[in-house]
Amino acid sequence: MRADRLVSLVLLLRQRGRMTADELACELEVSSRTVLRDIEALSTAGVPVYADRGRHGGFSLLPGFRTELTGLNHEEALALLTAGSSRGEKVFGLSTALASAMRKVVDALPEGHRAGLDDAARRFLVEPDTDLLSRRPVTESVDKGVMGEVRKAVLTGRKLRFQYTAPDKEPRWHTVDPIGLVTVRDRTYLLAAKSGEDRTYRLSRMSIAEELPERADRPSQVDLDRIWAQRSAQFLSENHLPVVVRVHLARREELLGAARAVRAEEADSDGWVRLDVTFEDLRHAVWAIWQLDTGAEVLAPEALRAALRDRATTIADRYGRP
């Protein structure tokens, strides 16, 4: 275990540059005292780790230092192969590159680690195509050419031009400064800025895309978690219809698939959950809740309860006659 930790310590310093003992301890999940002992062991073994004193000090590797650190233990290789076997390999259009990387990983393993690894990876299944009720997940299709151009613009930091079709609107051309790509529930979004304003686009609605030669106007560092959280909060604050609904666990996924956003969720009783969700409008909410039959009950707003009650009464009257 210590050998693995020493390799991880060197890799951290190679990838991130100067790091303090506390930062290394947090990453490696050990104490600062253990990190100092590991640093001393590396120095003794000839790895050029040196310390910078002072307020902004830390540990660094000698500039230009390189060493081959390709060893993977059995569980690390198994984790990579399992991740590569899931539907997530198609995210961002990198499935071919991932498959190639997996072959190189397996080929680089010692013979003792390779034995039985394929069989072990086959015993883990991540996100199959259907659930226990034979329902297929809704996966949006993204044109490979579009994905390639968008991905390239994000990585190179150049402007992106694309044709986009918003719901119930004609296709329009947009030129943006790409910031990053986010995939949520098999939907891929481009986070970008347009004329200094935040914009979010679904890649499945892009029909054509091209990277432009101009540099994008964007910060050099990015925190996608923070940006996504901010945009999610903004999205939820827009003028949509909020609905509080009780739904049976067996119908929960259907509701989540129909709702525009989920604001809160908590367990209820007898296998039900209470959800605070949003829909486009009253018509959208009536349609979505009606699909759930007796597996859901709207608690608010009263206008939605009334609309569902009126529909149910009309149908009951129709089928109540001979």
C-alpha positions in Angstrom: 0.0 0.0 0.0 2.8 2.4 0.8 4.4 1.8 -2.7 1.0 2.7 -4.3 0.9 5.9 -2.1 4.4 6.9 -3.1 3.5 6.5 -6.8 0.4 8.6 -6.2 2.4 11.3 -4.4 4.8 11.6 -7.3 2.0 11.7 -9.8 0.2 14.5 -7.8 3.4 16.6 -7.8 3.9 16.0 -11.5 0.4 17.0 -12.4 -0.3 19.9 -10.1 3.2 21.3 -9.4 3.8 22.7 -5.9 1.6 21.3 -3.1 1.7 21.6 0.7 1.9 18.7 3.1 -1.7 19.3 4.2 -2.9 19.3 0.5 -1.1 16.1 -0.2 -2.4 14.5 3.0 -6.0 15.4 2.0 -5.6 13.9 -1.4 -3.9 10.7 -0.2 -6.2 10.4 2.9 -3.3 10.1 5.4 -1.8 12.4 8.0 0.6 15.2 7.3 3.3 13.4 9.3 2.9 10.4 7.0 3.3 12.7 4.0 6.6 14.0 5.4 7.9 10.5 5.9 6.9 9.6 2.3 8.7 12.7 1.0 11.8 11.7 2.9 11.6 8.1 1.5 11.3 9.5 -2.0 14.3 11.7 -1.6 16.3 8.8 -0.2 15.3 6.7 -3.3 16.7 9.5 -5.6 13.4 11.2 -6.6 14.2 14.9 -6.7 11.6 16.3 -4.4 12.5 19.6 -2.8 10.8 21.9 -0.3 10.0 25.6 -0.7 9.9 27.4 2.7 7.7 30.3 3.6 4.1 31.3 3.5 3.5 30.0 0.0 5.8 27.1 0.2 5.3 23.4 -0.4 6.9 20.4 -2.1 7.8 20.2 -5.8 9.6 17.9 -8.2 12.8 19.1 -9.9 11.6 20.8 -13.2 11.8 18.5 -16.1 11.9 15.3 -13.9 10.2 12.4 -15.6 9.9 8.7 -14.7 7.8 5.8 -15.9 5.1 5.2 -13.4 2.8 2.9 -15.3 2.1 0.2 -12.7 -1.6 -0.5 -12.0 -2.8 -2.9 -9.4 -5.6 -5.3 -10.0 -8.4 -3.2 -8.5 -7.3 0.0 -10.4 -7.3 -1.9 -13.7 -10.7 -3.5 -12.9 -12.1 0.0 -12.1 -11.0 1.3 -15.5 -12.4 -1.7 -17.4 -15.7 -1.5 -15.5 -16.1 2.2 -16.3 -15.2 1.6 -19.9 -17.9 -1.1 -20.2 -20.8 1.2 -19.2 -22.9 3.3 -21.5 -20.9 6.2 -20.2 -18.2 5.4 -22.7 -20.2 7.2 -25.3 -20.2 10.5 -23.4 -18.6 13.3 -25.4 -18.0 11.0 -28.4 -14.9 9.4 -26.9 -15.9 5.7 -27.1 -13.3 4.8 -29.7 -10.5 6.6 -27.7 -11.7 4.9 -24.5 -11.7 1.4 -26.1 -8.1 2.0 -27.4 -7.0 3.2 -23.9 -8.5 0.1 -22.3 -6.5 -2.1 -24.6 -3.3 -0.3 -23.7 -4.1 -0.5 -20.0 -4.6 -4.3 -20.2 -1.5 -4.8 -22.4 0.6 -2.9 -19.9 -0.4 -4.9 -16.9 1.8 -7.6 -15.5 0.8 -11.1 -16.4 -0.3 -11.9 -12.9 -2.8 -9.0 -12.9 -4.1 -9.8 -16.4 -5.1 -13.3 -15.5 -8.9 -13.4 -14.8 -9.3 -9.6 -15.3 -11.6 -9.9 -18.3 -13.9 -12.3 -16.4 -13.9 -10.1 -13.4 -14.9 -7.0 -15.4 -17.8 -9.0 -17.0 -19.3 -9.6 -13.6 -20.0 -5.9 -13.1 -22.7 -4.2 -15.2 -23.1 -0.5 -15.1 -26.3 1.2 -16.5 -27.7 -1.5 -18.7 -29.9 -0.6 -21.7 -33.2 -1.5 -19.8 -34.3 -1.6 -16.1 -36.1 -4.5 -14.4 -39.4 -3.3 -16.0 -37.8 -3.5 -19.5 -38.0 0.3 -19.9 -35.3 1.7 -22.1 -33.6 4.9 -21.0 -34.3 8.0 -23.1 -30.9 8.8 -24.7 -30.6 11.8 -26.9 -28.8 11.4 -30.2 -25.9 13.8 -31.0 -24.4 14.1 -34.4 -20.8 12.8 -34.3 -19.6 15.8 -36.4 -21.3 18.2 -34.1 -19.9 16.6 -31.0 -16.4 16.6 -32.5 -16.5 20.3 -33.4 -18.0 21.3 -30.0 -15.4 19.2 -28.1 -12.6 20.6 -30.1 -13.7 24.2 -29.5 -14.1 23.6 -25.8 -10.6 22.1 -25.5 -8.7 24.6 -27.8 -10.5 27.7 -26.4 -11.8 29.0 -29.7 -15.2 30.4 -30.6 -17.9 28.1 -31.8 -20.6 28.6 -34.4 -23.6 26.3 -34.7 -27.2 26.0 -35.9 -29.6 25.4 -33.1 -33.3 24.6 -33.1 -35.1 25.6 -29.8 -38.5 24.0 -29.1 -41.3 25.4 -31.3 -38.8 27.8 -33.1 -37.0 28.0 -36.4 -33.3 27.0 -36.6 -31.0 29.9 -35.8 -27.2 30.4 -36.0 -25.3 31.2 -32.8 -21.7 32.2 -32.2 -20.5 31.6 -28.6 -17.5 31.4 -26.3 -17.5 27.7 -25.1 -16.8 27.1 -21.5 -17.4 23.3 -20.9 -19.5 20.2 -21.5 -21.8 18.6 -18.9 -23.7 15.3 -19.2 -26.8 14.8 -17.0 -29.2 11.8 -17.4 -27.9 11.1 -20.9 -28.3 14.7 -22.0 -25.2 16.6 -23.0 -25.1 20.4 -22.5 -22.7 23.1 -23.7 -22.1 25.8 -21.2 -21.1 29.0 -23.0 -21.2 32.7 -23.1 -22.8 34.8 -25.8 -22.0 38.5 -25.9 -21.0 38.2 -22.2 -24.3 36.5 -21.2 -24.5 33.0 -19.8 -26.0 30.5 -22.2 -26.7 26.7 -22.0 -27.4 24.6 -25.1 -28.4 21.0 -25.6 -26.2 19.3 -28.1 -29.0 17.2 -29.5 -30.6 20.4 -30.8 -27.5 21.3 -32.8 -27.6 20.3 -36.5 -24.3 21.9 -37.7 -21.3 23.1 -35.7 -17.9 24.5 -36.6 -14.9 25.7 -34.6 -13.8 29.2 -35.6 -10.2 30.5 -35.6 -10.9 33.4 -33.2 -10.0 32.9 -29.5 -12.9 32.5 -27.1 -13.4 35.2 -24.5 -13.4 33.1 -21.4 -11.5 32.7 -18.1 -8.4 30.5 -18.0 -9.6 28.5 -15.1 -13.1 27.0 -14.8 -15.1 25.3 -12.0 -17.9 23.4 -13.9 -19.5 22.2 -10.6 -20.0 25.7 -9.4 -21.1 27.0 -12.8 -23.6 24.2 -13.2 -25.0 24.7 -9.7 -25.5 28.4 -10.5 -27.2 27.8 -13.8 -29.4 25.1 -12.3 -30.6 27.6 -9.6 -31.3 30.2 -12.2 -33.2 27.7 -14.3 -35.4 26.7 -11.3 -36.1 30.4 -10.6 -37.6 31.0 -14.0 -41.3 31.3 -14.6 -42.3 27.6 -14.7 -45.2 25.8 -13.0 -44.1 24.4 -9.5 -45.9 21.2 -8.5 -45.8 19.2 -5.2 -46.7 15.6 -5.8 -46.7 12.3 -4.0 -45.7 9.4 -6.3 -45.2 5.7 -5.8 -41.6 4.5 -6.0 -42.6 2.3 -9.0 -43.6 5.4 -11.0 -40.9 7.8 -9.7 -38.7 7.4 -12.8 -41.6 8.1 -15.1 -42.3 11.4 -13.3 -38.7 12.4 -13.3 -38.5 11.8 -17.0 -41.6 14.0 -17.7 -40.8 16.8 -15.3 -38.7 19.8 -16.4 -36.7 20.0 -13.2 -36.7 18.6 -9.6 -36.4 21.1 -6.8 -36.6 18.7 -3.8 -37.4 15.1 -2.8 -38.2 13.4 0.4 -39.4 10.0 1.5 -43.1 9.7 2.4 -44.9 6.6 3.7 -45.8 3.1 2.4 -43.3 3.2 -0.5 -44.2 6.7 -1.7 -42.0 9.8 -2.1 -42.8 13.5 -2.1 -41.4 15.5 -4.9 -41.2 19.3 -5.6 -40.9 19.5 -9.4 -41.6 22.0 -12.2 -43.4 21.7 -15.5 -43.6 23.9 -18.5 -47.2 24.9 -17.8 -50.5 23.6 -16.6 -51.2 21.6 -19.8 -47.8 19.9 -19.5 -48.4 19.1 -15.9 -51.8 17.6 -16.5 -50.5 15.4 -19.3 -47.5 14.2 -17.2 -49.5 13.4 -14.1 -52.3 11.7 -16.0 -49.8 9.2 -17.4 -49.1 7.9 -13.9 -52.7 6.8 -13.3 -53.2 6.1 -9.6 -49.5 6.1 -8.9 -49.4 9.8 -8.2 -51.3 12.4 -6.2 -50.9 16.2 -6.7 -50.8 18.1 -3.5 -50.4 21.6 -5.0 -51.3 23.8 -6.8 -55.0 23.7 -6.5 -55.4 24.6 -10.2 -53.7 21.4 -11.2 -55.8 19.3 -8.9 -58.9 20.9 -10.3 -57.8 20.3 -13.9 -57.2 16.6 -13.1 -60.5 16.3 -11.3 -62.4 17.8 -14.2 -60.7 15.4 -16.7 -61.4 12.4 -14.4 -65.1 13.5 -14.0 -65.5 13.8 -17.8 -64.1 10.4 -18.4 -66.1 8.8 -15.6 -69.3 10.3 -17.0 -68.5 9.1 -20.5 -67.8 5.5 -19.4 -70.6 5.5 -16.8 -73.2 5.5 -19.6 -74.2 2.1 -21.2 
